[in-house]
Amino acid sequence: MRMREAARKLQVSARMLRHYEAAGLLRAARLDNGYRSLSEADVQRAAWVRDLIAAGFSTREVRALAAALDAGAGPPICTAALRNKLEQIDRLVDALTNRRRRVAERLVRQQQAVAASSTSDHGKEGPGDGNPEHSGAPVSAPGRPR
């Protein structure tokens, strides 16, 4: 099967399949006219690569896994790799959840401080009190004038 046909079947671009080939994840045969040709086994391998990359595996991880499978390591190596990736994703989810919580807490504190300052400062000092946070004037990031 030609590369373009395989790409259509896998719902990826032919460029993506060439990338897999360049990364050593896929080996396409060459026809006499120079076109790449993939066997059904190659197409299945490309689908496997596509799915692992979509699941968060890097091309380096897929290459190592493919090499182990090619050497006859069998399904246990896949199971271990999938478990390791799942643990890695769980750690990332935990880290992002903690970061999200911290940002949300800071946002609440900031909103409470703004609300408290607007009720306590109401009528006492005008916008010219020297604090740009309370002046109502836009504040730009350093080095980025408005």
N, C-alpha and C positions, 0 to 999 in steps of 0.2 A: 504494500500500500504506500502510495506517495505521501510525503510529509504533509502536504496541504489537506489531503483526505483524512489523514490521521488527526490532524489538528481540528478539523471540522467535527470528527467523531468524538473527540475528547472535549470539545468546546473550549479550546485554547487557541492561541495564535500559532502559526507555523514558526514565528520568531521565538516563541516560548519553547517549542520543541528543539529548535536549534540551540537555544540557551542550555537546555538540559544536556544536549549532546556536547556542547563546549565545556560544560562543567563536569563531564565524565559520568553523567547519570544515565545516559542513553547512548546506544551504539547503533547508528543507522548504517545500513549497507548503501553502497553507491552503485547506481545503475550505469550502464555503458555511456549514457548521455549525460552523466554527472548528477542526475537527480538523486536525492536521498530516498531510500525505500525502507519501510518498517514492516516487520513481520507482525503477526497477531500478538506474539509474545512481547515484542517491542512496544506495541500499543498498550498492552496490559501493564508493562513496566512503567510507561509514561504516565498512565492513569494513577499508578501507585505513587510515583514521584509527585505528581500534581496534588494528590490528596494529602501526602505528608507535608508538603510545603504549605498547603492551605491550613493544615493543622498546627503550623508554627515551627516546623523543623527547618533548619537552615540547609542550604545545599551541601555544606560540609557534613552535617549530621546525616543527611540522606546518602551521601557518597560513602560514608563509613558503614552505614547500615547495609547498603547495597553490596559493598565489598564483602562484608561478613556473610550475607546471604549467598553471594556468588561462590564463596569458599565453602559453602555447605553447612553454615551455622544453623539454618532452619528457623522455624517459627519462634523458639524461645528467645532468640535475640530480638525479634520484633516486639514480642510481649514486654521484654525488659525495657526496650527503647521507648515504647508507648507509655509504660508506667513512669519512667523517668521524666518524659515530657509532660505528663499529667501533673506530676509533683512540682515541676518547674513552673507550670502555668498556675497551679494553686498558690505557690509562693508569690508569684507576680500579682495575682488577684488580691492576696492578703496585703501586700505592700501598697497597691493602688487603693484598696479600701481604707487603709490607715492614712494615706495621703489625703484622700477625699474627706475623711472625717476631720483631719486637722484644718484643712482649708475651710470646711463648713463651719467649724468652731470659730475660726478667726473671723469669718464673715459675720457671724452672729454677734461676736464681741464688737466688731467695728460698727455694725448697724446699731447696737445698743449704745455705744459711745456717741455716735452721731445724734441719735434720738435724745440722749441725755443732755448733750451740749446744746442742742437746739431748744430744748425746753428750759434749761437753766440760763442760757445766754439770751433768751428772747427778751428784747427790750433793754438789756443792760449795755451792751456794746454793739456798735454798728459793724458793717462789713470792713471797716478800716482798722480793726484791732490788731493787724499785723500777722495774723495766722492765715496762710493761704487756704488751709483746710476749711476755714469758716467764712472766708470772704465771698464765696460764691464765684470767684474767678477761676477759670480753668487752669489746671496745673498740668504742665507737660513733663514728659520724661526727660531726664538729663540728656543734653545733646540733641534733643528733638524739639526745636522751637515751634510754636503754633503760629 
